[in-house]
């Protein structure tokens, strides 16, 4: 897979980030390719905007997501799967991100 982020993220950081179902839901939404504001992410994953903001801060610190102009969040470039792909290579592990529609 060509989306490896290599050693930029540690196993410990991955474990912290991936240890919450809310963050999984956020990653699945962002894996669809659309850059989204916190309010929209919160609506889509059924969490409060405050909680999503906390999750986004943790995922930004770990290098999994980035915030662009207008505070629109998206997966970090190395994390973005190819269109139609359901796996992201994190270097330390493969992350299955497909979401049931």
Secondary structure, DSSP 8 states (H G I E B T S, - for coil): -----GGGS-HHHHHHHHT-HHHHHHHHHHHTS--B-HHHHHHHHT--HHHHHHHHHHHHHHTSEEE-GGG-EEE-GGG---TT--EEE-SSSEEE-----
